Amino acid sequence: MKIAVEGCAHGELDKIYETLGELERQNNIKVDLLIICGDFQSVRNPADLECMAVPAKYRELNTFYKYYSGEKVAPVLTLFVGGNHEASNYLLELSYGGWVCPNIYYMGYANVINVGGVRIAGLSGIFKGRDYLKGHFEHPPYEESAKKSAYHVRNLDVFRLKQIKGPLDICISHDWPKGVYNHGNLKQLLKFKPFFREEMENNQLGSQPAEELLTKLKPSYWFAAHLHCKFTAIVPHEDPERPETKFLALDKCLPKRRFLQILDVNKGSGKVELEYDPEWLCILQSTNHLLSTSRRNTYMPGPGSSERWDFIPTNDEIEDIRNLFQGDFKVPENFCVTAPIFNPSNPQPSTNKLQTYINPQTKTYCSILNITDPNDVLLNKTNESFSISDFSGTDTDFSCSTLPSFNPDEVSLSDVDDSLDASKPDLNSSESRGFVVDRTGSNDDPVDGFYIDIKGNQDKDIPDSDIFFIDRVGHQPSPPSFTDLPKKELEDFSIDSAGSSPIASKKANTFLHSNQLCSTPILHNKSEESFPEIKNEVTDPEPEKPVEEVTPTVKKFKRRNYDLYKSECDT
């Protein structure tokens, strides 16, 4: 099974699929699954742009609206997690995951999905300490601060992922697990991104919740993005059954950037299609009472609590889920248009009007599992009313059972860095055109297309069979190699067969697989706001002069990116 991994999409779906197609043609391969590690930007129309944390003058529709309308169809099954630049109002409709358009699936706040026998977990957003304990309270129309906090990771989603017991093949996140840079070529990383040094020294580079998940779940692979550079590492674990995790971070979709790589995963059987994970469904059911849509802090139960705190599914719970789904866990292809479709040749006023929607996919999913849709709660909430989740644990001890118990897995809230790629120099951004396969990596033999860049790019030929990476344009010579680093001996990186077995699909659940395509959006006019029409214009960025020398003490900023992301550093 060939899996392509892409870093930050930034709405450039056409370019990503074009590049992937070129790679397939050049190497005579067929990619089975594309994973995108955040900043997907599923913008359906101009109104969605108002819900994205990007300055107004840099908002662009890009190309997703073509896939949403059906004008185009994704050529390969695509799976993605949310980042810190998203159309948050649309993703809120699919809190537990769902199709944003045909053949492109969003994993929700957190999720575990099976794809052709490969078990994949995902966590959306980035870590921000001050919002970590809060509920998912944000809803359209967003305040400026809520546009940012909407994509901050919450403790409930991390807590749920920590209940996973079965082995995972792949984990996806937007930001990096904290400390993962210690297991790769640190000097090479600092040579390319010297301004990371300060965050590393202060132990602020990366996400602490992601680090805890990496340590606990020990997946075979971990894919991430966010920091706009390629980096690989092997993280060892003291577990003979799960001895190590191969970490891969990739860049954003721009010319001369290393944003796409293909891995040959020697696992999987049968048709490549999405299936729900029984263990994850059990966890969603058993932790539904912990869901909060409040701004108050909410604490997860831990040892010493009088209530249940270990939600690892029992055999009986998993059997109940199997019976509920009649043994058929295939994800139904029930994409449904909710917001108005944008037509650039004939724009309609309705596409500039911000409205809120209940998505039939989520409604069906929640109905089957008997769980709460946070979007539905937010739409029906008033200033005078409270949901039961508001009292699951608060700053003022309105706990309905016990005081918040100490949880040894609780994340420290000392890290408040919102986005480490904010206002950082943007290197290697030459705007050349064309497709050139970039034979990057160390001059060690790459195995299954995954290797650690011990010595940086080498301008030398590598056999065609080793090509598993393509740049939009090509590569540049890398900085000098570091001979003082130990050479890592890489073994077969294919996922072994010890992972979870594929779920056998039996007869379809009639209720689950009923046709959910709808011709009329489901509207809630309670939250409605109109905005001026935004034209779908894309201008080429101004060419920049090459950076001849970069040192940790001298920071040079690409003006456009500085303006684009500087507002992320809120305090």
C-alpha positions in Angstrom: 0.0 0.0 0.0 1.5 3.3 -1.1 0.7 6.2 1.1 1.6 9.8 0.1 2.2 12.3 3.0 1.9 16.1 2.5 2.8 18.8 4.9 0.7 22.0 5.1 -1.8 22.2 2.2 -2.7 25.9 2.5 -5.6 25.3 0.1 -3.4 24.3 -2.9 -5.3 21.1 -3.7 -4.9 21.5 -7.5 -1.1 21.8 -7.2 -0.9 18.9 -4.7 -2.8 16.5 -6.9 -1.0 17.7 -10.0 2.4 17.0 -8.3 1.2 13.7 -7.1 0.0 12.7 -10.5 3.4 13.7 -12.0 5.2 11.6 -9.4 3.0 8.6 -10.3 3.7 8.9 -14.0 7.4 9.4 -13.6 7.8 6.3 -11.4 5.0 4.1 -12.8 3.3 3.8 -9.4 -0.2 4.3 -8.0 -0.8 6.0 -4.7 -3.6 4.5 -2.6 -4.0 7.2 0.1 -2.9 10.8 0.6 -2.5 12.1 4.1 -2.4 15.9 4.6 -1.1 17.1 8.0 -3.1 20.3 8.5 -3.8 23.8 7.2 -6.1 22.2 4.7 -8.3 25.2 4.3 -11.6 23.8 3.2 -13.0 27.1 2.1 -16.4 26.6 0.3 -17.2 30.3 -0.4 -16.2 33.8 0.6 -18.2 33.6 3.9 -16.0 30.8 5.1 -13.0 33.0 4.7 -14.3 35.2 7.6 -13.9 32.2 9.9 -10.2 31.6 9.1 -7.4 33.1 11.2 -5.7 35.0 8.3 -5.6 38.8 7.8 -8.3 39.9 5.4 -6.0 41.1 2.7 -4.4 37.7 2.4 -7.6 35.6 2.3 -7.9 33.5 -0.9 -10.5 31.0 -1.9 -7.8 28.8 -3.6 -9.3 25.7 -5.2 -11.2 23.6 -2.6 -14.5 25.1 -3.6 -14.2 23.3 -7.0 -14.1 19.9 -5.1 -16.9 20.9 -2.8 -19.2 21.8 -5.8 -18.4 18.7 -7.7 -16.6 20.5 -10.5 -13.5 18.4 -9.6 -13.1 15.1 -7.7 -10.0 14.2 -5.7 -8.1 11.6 -7.8 -7.0 9.7 -4.7 -8.6 9.0 -1.3 -7.5 11.8 1.0 -7.4 12.0 4.8 -6.5 15.2 6.8 -6.3 16.7 10.2 -7.0 20.3 11.0 -4.2 22.9 11.5 -4.1 26.5 12.7 -5.3 28.0 9.4 -8.7 26.5 8.7 -12.3 27.3 7.8 -13.2 26.6 11.4 -17.0 27.0 10.8 -17.1 24.1 8.3 -14.9 21.8 10.3 -17.1 22.5 13.3 -19.9 20.8 11.4 -17.8 17.6 11.4 -16.5 17.5 14.9 -16.2 13.7 14.9 -15.0 13.6 11.3 -16.7 13.4 7.9 -16.4 14.0 4.2 -15.7 17.7 3.4 -16.3 16.7 -0.3 -16.3 13.5 -2.2 -13.2 11.4 -1.5 -11.7 13.8 1.0 -12.2 12.9 4.7 -11.6 15.2 7.7 -10.7 13.3 11.0 -12.4 15.7 13.3 -11.0 16.9 16.6 -9.5 13.5 17.2 -10.2 10.1 15.6 -9.0 6.6 14.8 -9.8 5.3 11.3 -8.9 2.1 9.5 -7.9 2.3 5.8 -7.4 -1.0 4.0 -6.1 -2.6 7.2 -3.8 0.3 8.2 -4.9 1.8 11.6 -4.5 5.6 11.6 -5.1 8.0 14.5 -5.3 11.8 14.1 -5.3 14.9 16.3 -6.3 18.3 14.9 -5.0 21.7 15.9 -2.0 23.0 17.8 -1.3 23.2 21.6 -2.0 26.4 23.5 -1.8 26.0 27.3 -4.4 28.6 28.2 -7.1 26.9 26.2 -6.2 23.3 26.8 -8.6 22.7 29.7 -11.5 24.6 28.1 -14.4 23.0 26.2 -15.1 23.5 22.5 -17.0 26.7 23.1 -16.2 28.6 19.8 -18.9 29.0 17.2 -19.7 31.4 14.3 -19.7 34.3 14.0 -16.3 34.1 15.6 -14.7 36.8 17.7 -11.1 37.5 16.6 -9.7 35.6 19.6 -12.1 32.7 19.0 -10.8 32.3 15.4 -7.6 31.2 17.0 -8.7 29.3 20.0 -11.0 27.3 17.8 -8.0 25.3 16.5 -6.4 24.8 19.9 -6.1 21.2 21.1 -8.3 20.3 24.1 -7.7 17.9 26.9 -10.8 15.8 26.2 -9.5 14.9 22.7 -6.1 13.9 24.0 -7.6 12.0 26.9 -9.7 10.0 24.5 -6.7 9.1 22.4 -4.9 8.0 25.5 -7.5 5.3 26.0 -6.4 3.5 22.8 -4.9 0.1 23.7 -4.5 -1.7 20.4 -1.4 -0.9 18.3 -1.5 2.0 15.9 0.3 2.1 12.5 0.2 5.8 11.9 -0.5 9.0 14.0 -1.1 12.3 12.3 -0.9 15.8 14.0 -0.3 19.3 12.8 2.4 20.4 15.2 5.4 18.3 16.2 5.6 16.3 19.5 7.8 18.2 21.9 11.4 17.0 21.9 11.1 14.9 18.7 14.0 16.9 17.3 16.4 15.2 19.8 16.0 12.0 17.8 17.0 13.3 14.4 19.6 15.5 12.8 19.4 18.4 15.1 22.3 20.3 13.7 21.0 20.1 10.2 17.6 21.4 11.4 19.2 24.4 13.2 21.2 25.1 10.1 18.0 25.4 8.1 15.9 26.9 10.9 18.3 28.7 13.2 15.5 30.6 15.0 14.3 27.3 16.5 17.3 27.3 18.9 15.7 29.6 21.4 12.4 27.5 21.6 14.5 24.3 21.9 16.6 25.8 24.8 13.4 26.8 26.5 11.7 23.4 25.8 8.9 25.2 23.9 9.3 23.7 20.5 6.5 21.3 19.8 3.4 20.1 21.5 3.4 18.5 25.0 0.1 16.6 24.5 1.5 15.2 21.2 4.7 14.2 23.0 2.6 12.3 25.7 0.6 10.6 23.0 3.8 9.6 21.1 5.2 8.1 24.3 2.0 6.3 25.3 0.7 5.1 21.9 4.0 4.2 20.3 2.8 4.2 16.7 4.9 2.8 13.9 4.8 6.2 12.1 4.1 9.8 13.1 3.4 12.5 10.5 3.3 16.2 11.1 3.8 19.6 9.5 3.4 23.2 10.9 7.0 24.3 11.1 7.5 24.4 7.3 10.5 22.2 6.9 11.3 18.6 6.3 12.6 16.6 9.3 12.9 12.9 10.0 13.7 11.1 13.2 13.5 7.7 14.9 12.1 7.8 18.4 13.0 4.7 20.5 10.6 3.1 22.9 11.2 0.6 25.7 8.7 -1.8 24.4 9.8 -4.9 22.4 6.4 -5.1 20.6 6.6 -1.4 19.6 10.3 -0.6 19.6 10.3 2.7 17.7 8.3 5.4 15.9 9.5 6.8 12.6 8.7 10.6 12.6 8.3 12.6 9.4 7.5 16.3 9.1 7.1 18.0 5.8 7.0 21.5 4.4 4.2 23.5 2.9 3.1 23.3 -0.8 5.4 25.9 -2.4 8.0 25.8 -5.2 11.4 24.4 -4.1 9.9 23.1 -0.8 10.0 19.5 0.3 6.3 19.0 0.9 5.4 15.6 -0.4 6.8 12.1 0.2 5.5 8.6 -0.5 6.0 5.6 1.8 5.5 2.0 0.8 3.6 0.4 3.6 3.8 -3.3 3.6 0.5 -3.8 5.3 -3.2 -3.8 4.3 -5.5 -6.1 2.5 -8.5 -5.9 0.3 -10.1 -2.7 -1.0 -8.6 0.6 0.2 -11.6 2.2 1.9 -12.3 4.0 5.2 -13.7 2.0 8.1 -14.7 3.2 11.6 -12.6 1.8 14.4 -14.6 -0.2 17.0 -12.3 0.7 19.9 -12.5 4.4 19.1 -16.3 4.2 18.8 -16.5 2.6 22.3 -14.3 5.4 23.7 -16.6 8.1 22.2 -19.6 6.5 23.7 -18.2 6.0 27.2 -16.6 9.5 27.4 -19.6 11.4 26.0 -20.5 12.8 29.4 -17.1 14.6 29.5 -17.8 16.7 26.5 -17.9 20.4 27.3 -18.9 23.4 25.2 -18.1 25.8 28.1 -15.3 28.4 28.4 -14.7 27.0 31.9 -11.9 24.7 32.7 -12.9 21.0 32.5 -10.8 18.3 34.2 -10.5 14.8 33.1 -11.0 12.1 35.7 -8.0 10.3 37.1 -7.0 7.8 39.8 -8.6 8.6 43.1 -11.8 9.7 41.6 -15.1 8.1 42.6 -16.2 8.0 39.0 -14.8 5.9 36.2 -11.4 7.2 34.9 -10.1 4.3 32.8 -12.1 4.2 29.5 -10.1 1.5 27.7 -13.0 -0.5 26.1 -13.9 -3.8 27.6 -14.6 -6.9 25.5 -18.3 -6.5 26.2 -18.3 -2.8 25.1 -16.6 -3.7 21.8 -19.0 -6.5 21.2 -21.9 -4.1 21.7 -20.4 -1.8 19.1 -20.1 -4.6 16.7 -23.7 -5.5 17.2 -24.8 -1.9 16.8 -23.0 -1.6 13.4 -24.0 -5.2 12.4 -20.3 -5.9 11.8 -20.1 -3.4 9.0 -17.8 -0.5 9.9 -17.4 0.9 6.4 -17.6 4.7 6.4 -20.7 5.6 4.3 -20.1 7.9 1.3 -22.7 10.3 2.6 -21.2 13.7 1.8 -23.8 16.4 1.8 -23.7 20.0 0.6 -24.6 22.4 3.4 -23.3 25.9 2.6 -24.1 27.6 -0.8 -21.8 26.6 -3.6 -19.5 29.3 -5.0 -19.5 30.0 -8.7 -16.8 32.6 -9.6 -18.4 33.3 -13.0 -21.7 34.0 -11.4 -21.2 34.9 -7.6 -24.4 34.9 -5.6 -25.0 37.1 -2.5 -25.7 34.0 -0.4 -22.1 32.9 -0.6 -21.1 36.0 1.2 -23.5 35.5 4.1 -22.2 33.6 7.1 -24.7 31.1 8.4 -24.5 28.0 10.6 -25.5 24.5 9.7 -26.1 21.1 11.2 -24.3 18.5 9.0 -26.4 15.4 8.3 -23.2 13.3 8.4 -22.6 14.3 12.1 -26.3 14.0 12.9 -26.5 10.4 11.6 -23.2 9.5 13.4 -24.3 10.9 16.7 -27.7 9.3 16.4 -26.2 5.9 16.0 -23.8 6.2 18.8 -26.1 8.2 21.0 -23.5 10.9 21.6 -23.7 14.7 21.6 -22.9 16.9 18.6 -21.1 19.9 20.1 -22.2 22.1 17.1 -25.8 21.3 17.9 -25.3 22.2 21.5 -23.7 25.5 20.6 -26.5 26.4 18.2 -29.1 25.9 20.8 -27.3 27.5 23.7 -28.4 30.8 25.2 -26.7 33.1 27.7 -29.2 31.9 30.4 -28.9 28.1 29.7 -26.3 25.6 30.6 -25.5 22.2 29.2 -24.9 19.3 31.5 -21.3 19.3 30.3 -20.8 22.8 31.8 -20.7 21.1 35.2 -18.3 18.2 34.4 -15.6 20.1 36.2 -15.1 23.9 36.4 -12.9 26.6 37.9 -15.5 27.1 40.7 -16.0 23.4 41.6 -19.5 23.0 40.2 -18.7 19.3 39.9 -21.7 17.1 40.0 -19.8 14.1 41.4 -16.4 14.8 43.0 -13.8 17.4 43.1 -11.4 17.3 40.1 -9.0 14.4 40.9 -5.3 14.5 40.2 -4.5 13.0 36.8 -0.9 12.0 36.3 -1.4 12.4 32.5 -2.5 16.0 32.8 -0.6 18.3 30.6 1.3 21.3 32.1 -0.2 24.6 31.0 3.1 26.5 31.0 3.5 26.4 27.3 1.6 29.2 25.7 3.3 29.6 22.4 0.6 29.7 19.7 2.4 29.2 16.5 6.2 28.8 16.2 6.1 29.5 12.5 4.7 33.0 13.2 6.9 35.8 11.9 9.8 33.5 11.0 12.0 33.9 8.0 10.7 32.0 5.0 13.7 30.3 3.3 14.1 28.6 0.0 11.1 30.2 -1.6 12.3 30.6 -5.2 9.3 30.9 -7.5 10.6 28.8 -10.5 8.3 26.6 -12.5 8.4 23.0 -13.5 8.5 19.5 -12.1 11.8 18.0 -11.0 12.1 14.9 -8.8 14.2 15.7 -5.8 16.4 12.9 -4.8 16.9 14.1 -1.3 18.1 12.6 1.9 21.3 11.1 3.1 23.6 9.0 0.9 22.6 6.1 3.1 20.4 3.7 1.2 16.8 4.8 1.7 14.4 2.0 2.6 10.8 2.2 1.6 11.2 5.8 0.8 11.8 6.8 4.5 15.2 7.8 5.7 16.9 10.2 8.1 18.7 13.2 6.5 22.1 12.6 8.3 24.1 14.5 5.7 21.6 16.7 3.9 20.9 16.7 0.2 23.7 15.3 -2.0 24.0 16.4 -5.6 24.6 12.9 -6.8 22.5 10.3 -8.7 20.3 7.9 -6.8 18.7 4.9 -8.5 15.2 5.6 -9.8 13.9 2.8 -7.5 14.8 5.0 -4.5 12.8 8.0 -5.6 9.9 8.6 -3.2 9.8 12.4 -3.0 9.0 15.2 -5.4 9.4 18.9 -5.0 7.3 21.4 -7.0 10.6 22.5 -8.7 13.6 20.7 -7.4 16.2 20.8 -4.7 19.0 23.2 -3.9 22.4 22.2 -2.5 22.2 21.6 1.3 24.5 23.0 4.0 27.6 21.2 4.8 27.2 17.8 6.4 27.9 17.1 10.1 30.4 14.3 10.5 30.2 14.3 14.3 26.7 12.9 14.2 26.4 9.1 14.6 25.2 7.3 11.5 21.9 5.7 12.1 21.5 2.1 10.8 18.0 1.9 9.3 16.2 -1.3 9.2 13.1 -2.2 7.2 10.6 0.6 7.7 7.5 -1.2 6.5 4.7 -1.6 8.9 4.7 -5.1 10.2 1.8 -7.4 10.3 1.5 -7.1 14.1 -0.9 -4.2 13.8 -4.6 -4.4 14.2 -6.4 -6.8 11.8 -8.8 -5.3 9.3 -12.4 -5.2 10.2 -14.5 -7.6 8.1 -17.4 -5.8 6.5 -20.6 -7.7 6.5 -24.1 -6.6 5.4 -24.6 -2.9 5.4 -26.4 -1.1 8.2 -29.4 0.3 6.4 -29.6 3.4 8.6 -25.9 4.2 8.4 -25.6 3.7 4.6 -28.8 5.6 3.7 -28.3 8.3 1.1 -27.6 11.5 2.9 -27.1 13.7 -0.1 -29.4 16.7 0.2 -30.3 19.4 -2.3 -31.2 22.0 0.3 -28.9 23.2 3.1 -30.0 22.8 6.7 -29.9 26.4 7.9 -29.9 28.0 11.3 -30.5 31.7 10.9 -29.8 32.4 14.5 -26.2 33.4 13.7 -26.1 35.3 10.5 -23.7 38.0 9.2 -23.1 39.4 5.8 -19.8 40.4 4.3 -18.7 42.2 1.2 -18.1 40.0 -1.8 -14.6 38.7 -2.1 -13.2 38.2 -5.5 -11.4 35.0 -6.3 -8.1 36.7 -7.3 -4.7 35.2 -6.8 -1.7 37.3 -7.3 1.8 36.1 -7.7 4.0 36.9 -4.7 6.8 39.4 -5.2 10.2 37.8 -6.0 12.6 37.9 -3.1 16.3 38.2 -3.1 18.1 35.0 -2.1 19.3 34.8 1.5 23.1 34.4 1.3 23.7 33.8 5.0 21.4 33.2 8.0 22.6 33.1 11.6 20.7 32.7 14.8 21.2 36.4 15.7 20.0 37.9 12.4 16.4 37.3 11.3 15.3 38.2 7.9 11.6 38.0 7.1 9.7 37.5 3.9 7.4 40.4 4.2 4.3 38.7 2.9 4.5 35.7 5.3 5.4 38.0 8.2 2.2 40.0 7.7 0.2 36.8 7.1 1.1 35.1 10.4 2.2 37.8 12.8 -1.2 38.1 14.3 -1.0 34.5 15.6 1.3 35.6 18.5 -1.6 36.6 20.7 -1.1 36.8 24.4 
